[in-house]
Amino acid sequence: MYRECDFQVTIPFFIYMGQRVVMVPLQFGIPGGPELLIIGLFFLIIPFVLAYWVYNDAEQRGNENAAFWALAVGGLTFLTFFGGLLALAVYLWDRE
């Protein structure tokens, strides 16, 4: 199950056990990493961008509920991504 190595390494996937270094196998790669950061930033930035765009668009069209639409679209996009897209679709349908 474990492979033995004759040298010491400082990679966290190797465990030092007395006089031996034992490699712990990784089956699914590193949890997190840059992929998780990119996805996290995507899901944090998109709600703010959509809310900003909806607010500016509603203000330009003279909509009295511009802040409501921005909060609805931004909040629902943050909480449930597809709910935010649905709120955006309802806003786009209702804005004319």
Beta strands, then each sheet from edge to edge (+ up, - down):
strand 1: 3-5
strand 2: 14-17
strand 3: 20-23
sheet 1: 1+ 3- 2+
end
